[in-house]
């Protein structure tokens, strides 16, 4: 939405100037007229407090990130106010005053302005797809159509908070292994770059033939010291090549298929995807979103092209009159528990309730699996680091022991 610098006169004849966001000059004129300001001049592209300082603020806002926690807090506050019977425009304004991040506060202000001008909340939210997902706008649209916006907002708040909770658990579970790998990498780098070269000099002075393992360790140390730049360039090139391959349709499909086939972690990723799929679909159906629309939205939360294609095929089958459970069962990717519960829900007319049960069950399984993997990773990584360091120590001690035998 462009910004306009304007000058005008209020009812008392006093000159007023400032900057406002508006779709066009006509919208700006209508907005100011409603506030009792007669527009005299207008210019596009200005910013309040123009100049270098303003540009710096805009750059800071551009790089500011709005995460899931921010959206969850915003949704919960808006749902609470609407449930208390506060008019929607006043509720949005009250929430905007509580928002800490300037970028999100500005977006909420634009949503309030759009709703004030007669736009629906769903349309106002949908105008910011970089912040609010299609699930958001479609659930709100269904709530506005059915007159249950406050209940839908509460469901949306619970759904958003559950997603944030799951993401935080995954992040916290991965932090320890990443930290261990980082510390272990620094220790090994220090050994190869600083410690081993000093010991190597001692071996060279003796003039004895070194064992094969010792020569390998010395070669690695020499390569890290002399050709470190080649390692950096190779890493950058490998990462670039992998990301480019993964972005291609064939590469992405191949990667997604192989990820699901990885022992232990593949089944965990599948469980996470099923949990997201069932929870999102259940939330949309409870909010009154039609099944076909809900499936079209839900397939995008899977983040795996293989599973997305399966859900799309199921959506087409449902559109042609089939049940949802049957095409998912034929794919072989969805466990029998999931498809059986879906089939029971479809027959009994309680599909969203059954999906909620499946989602809760898989969330519990995901939490248990993550806890188990985390508890196993710690001793395995310590054991791995111990083995690597033991190999290095053994490679250093072997020529020393040989030298002692030669002296004796």
N, C-alpha and C positions, 0 to 999 in steps of 0.2 A: 504494500500500500504506500503510495507516494506521500511525501510531506510537502506542505504548502506554507510559505511565509505569507502572512496577510496583515493588512491594516484596515481598521474599521472604526465606526463610531457607535458608542453605546447609547442608551435611551437619554442619558444626561448630556449627550453631545461631546463626551470625552473621547479622545483618540485612543484606540486599543490596537495593540500589535502583538504578534506571537507566531507560533508554528503549530499546525494541526495536521494529523494524518487523515486522509480522505481518499475515496475512490476516484473522485474527479472534482472539478471546480463547482459543479452543480451541487454535489453532496456537501462540499464545504460551505457553500452559501446557505443551504438549507439548515445545516447544523448551527451555524452562527446566528441565523435568523431566529432559530428556536431559543437561543440564549439571549436574544435581544440586542444583537450586534449587527449593524448595517455595514456590509463589506464594501470597501472603497478600492483597494488594490490587492492583488494576489500574485504571488510568484512561486513557481514549482522548484523543488529541490533544496530548499533551505532547511536548516536544522537550528533548533533553539540553542543559543549560545554558540553560534557558528565560529569557525576558525579551527586552528590546530587542535585545541583542547577537545572540542566536540568530535573531531575526527578520531582522536585517540579513544574517546569513550565508545564511539561506534565500533572501532576495531576490537576493543575489549569485549563488547557485547556480541560481536560476530563469532569470536572464539569461545564464548561462554557455552557450556554444555548443560542441557536440561536432561536429567536422568530420570529413571523410573521412580525413584523415591520422591522427587519433586512432583511428578504427576500424581502419585498416590496420595500425597498430602493435600494437593489441590482438590482432587476428586472427593476425598473424605470430608474436607471442610465444606465444599459445595453441597454434598449430599446431606450433611448434618443440618445446614441452614435451610435447605429446601424442605427437609423432613419436618423442621420446626415451623413451617408455614410462612417463611419469609419470602416475599416476591423474588422472582428469579433475577431481575436486574439488580436489586439491592443485595442479593446474596452474592452475585458475581463481584459487585463493587466491594463488598466486605472482604471477600477472599483476596481480591487484588491488593487490598491494603496490608494483608498478612504475608504476601509473597515476598521472599527475600531477594531472589535473583532478579536483576533488572530486566533481563531478556524475557523471562516468563511473565513478569509483572506487565511489561509492555504488551505481550500477546493477550493476556487476560483482559487488559484494558481495551484492546481492539475487539475482543469477543463481546465485552459489555457494550461497546459502542454499536456493534452490528445488531445485537439483540434489542437495544434501545430504538434503533431505526426500523425495527419490525422484522428482522431476520430471525429464523428459528435458531435455537441453540445448536442443533445438529449441523446446520449450514455454517454457522459461525465457527464452530470447532473444526469442521471439515476444511475450512480455508487455511488451516495450519497443519498440513499432513506431515511436516517435518517434526512436529511435536506430538500430535494426537493421531493414533493409528486409526485405520478404517473401523476397527472394532468399536472404538470410542464413538465415532459419529453415527454408526449404524445402531448401536444400542440406544443412544440418546434419541435418535429419530423414532425408533420403535416406542420408546417411553413417552415421547411427546404425542405420538399418534394415538396411543392407548390411554393417555391421561394419567400415567403412572410414572412420571419423570422422577419423582423423589425416590421411589422404590428402585427404579432402574439405576439411578445414580449411586444408591447404596450398594447395589450388586456390583456395579462397575468399580466402586471403591474397594470392595472386598476382593474382586478379581485382580485389580492392579496391585494391591498389597500382597496377595498370594504370589503373584509373579515376581515381585521384588524380593519377597522372602526366599523363594526358590533360587533366584539368581544370586542372592547374597550367600546362601549356603554353598552353592557351587564355587563361588569366588573364594570364600574362606577355606573351603576344602582344598583348593588348588594353591593357596598361598604358601603353605608349608613346603610342599614338594618344590615349588618354584624357588623358594628361599634356600632350600637345601642344595638344589642344583647350582644356584648362583654362588653360594659360599664354597661349595666343593670345586666349582670351576676356578674361582679365585685362588684357592689353595693349590690346586694342581698347576695353575699358571705360574704362581710364585715358585713352586718347586722346579718346574722346567726352565724358567727364565733366569732365576737367580741362584738357586741352590745347586742344581746339577752341574752347571758350567764350572763352578768353583771346584767341585769334586773331579770333574773331567780333567782339569789341569793336572791334578795329582797323578791320575792314571797315565797321562801322556808322558810325565816325567819318568815314570818307571820303565817305559818302553815295552811292557809285556802285552801279549795278545789278549784282548778283552773278550769275555763271553758274548754270545750272540745277543742275549737279552739286554745286556749292558750297552752293546752297540746300538740296539734299537732305541733304547731310552735316550742315549746321547744324540742320535740322529733326530729324534723328535724335538729335543731341546734345541739343537742347532737350527732346525727348521723354524721353530717358533721365534727364535731370536733374530734370524737373518731374513726370513721371508714372512714376517707377520703381516706385511701389507698385502701379500698374495692371499693370505687367509681371509683378510677382511674383504678384499675384492671378490674372492670366490663365494663368500657368504652372501654378500650383497647380490651377486649375480644369481646365485641359487634361489634366494628368496624372491627376487624379481621374476625369474623364470617360473617358479612354482606358482606365484600369485597370478601371473599371466595365463598359465595353463589352467589353473583352477577357475579363472573367470570365463574361459571358453565353455560353450555348451557341453562338448564331449568331455572335457576335463572335469567340469563340475559334476557331471553325472557319474563319471568313473570314481571320483573322489568320494562322493556321497555313498556310493555302493560299497566301496572298500572300507569306509569308516564303520558302516553297520556290521561288517564282517570281522572287525578286530575283536579278538577274544577279550572277554570281561568288559572292556570299555564300550564295545559296540552294543552289547545288550543294555548297558547303562544309558547310552544315548537314545536308544529306542524307547526305553522306559520313560525318559524325560520327555521325548516327543509325544508319546501317547498320553502322558499326564497333561501336557499343554493342550493337545488336541481335544481331549474329552472335557477338560475344564472350560476351555474357550467356547466349544460348541454348546455345552450345557448352559453357560452364562448367556449366550446369545439367544438360545431357545427360550430360556426363562424370561428374557426381556421382550419376547414377542417377535423376534426376527424370524422370517420364514426359513425353513430348513435349507432350501437351495442357496439362498443368500448367505446363510450362516456357514455352509460348507465352502462357498467361494471365498469367504473371509478367513475361515479357520485354516485352510490349507497353507496360507502364507506364514502361519506361526510355527510350522514344522521345521523350517530352515534346512530341509533335506529334499532334493529333487525327486528321489525315488519315492519317498512317502507322499510328497506333494502330488506326484502323478497318480498315485493310488487313490488319493482322496478326490482328485479331479475325475478319475474314471468312475468312482462311486457316485459323485454328484451327477454325472451324465446318466448313470444307471437309475438313480432316484428320479431324475427328470423324466425318464422313459417309463416310470411306474414300478421300478423294483424297490426292494427294501434296502436300507443302508447297510445292514450287517452282512448281507450275502456277498457283495463285491469286495468288501474289506476282508472277509474270510478267505475268498479265493486268492487274494494277493499273497497269502502266506506270511505277511509281515506282522499282522496284528494277531496277538495271542488269542487262543480260543476263549479265555475268560472275557476278553473285551467284546468279541463278536457275539458271544452267547448273551451277555448282559444287554447289549444293544438290541438283539432280537427279542428278548423278553420285554424290554422297554417299548419297542415298537408295537408289539402285540397288545400290551396292556395300556398303551397310550401315555406312558410315563417315561418317555425316552430321556428327557432332561434329568429326571431323578436318578435313573440308572447310570447316566454319564457322570453325574456327580459322585456316585458311589465308586465307579471305576477310577475317577480322578483322585479321590481321597486314598484309595487303596494303592495306586501307583505312586502317589506322593510319599506315602509311608515307605514303600519299597525303595524309592530313590534315596530317601534319607538314610535308611538302614544300609543300603549298598555303599553310599558315600562314606558313612562312618566306618564300615568294614574296610574299604579300600584305604582310607586315611590311616587307620590303625596298622594296616599291613605295609603301607608304603614307608613308614618311618623306619622300622627295622631293616627293610630291604635296601633302602637307600644308604643307611649307615653301614650295612654289610657290603654293599657295592663300593662305597668310598674306602672302606677298610681294605678290601681286596686290591683296589687300584694302588693305594699307598703301600700295601705290603709288597706288591710287585716291584714298585719303584725302589723300596728299601732293599729288597732281595737283589735287584739288579746292581745296586751300589755296593752291597756287602760281598757279592761273589768275587770280584777282582781283589778285594781287600783280603779275603780269606785265602785266595790263591797266592797272593804276595806273601802272606805269613808262612804258607807251606814252602814257598820257594826259599825264603830266608832260612827256615829251619833245615 
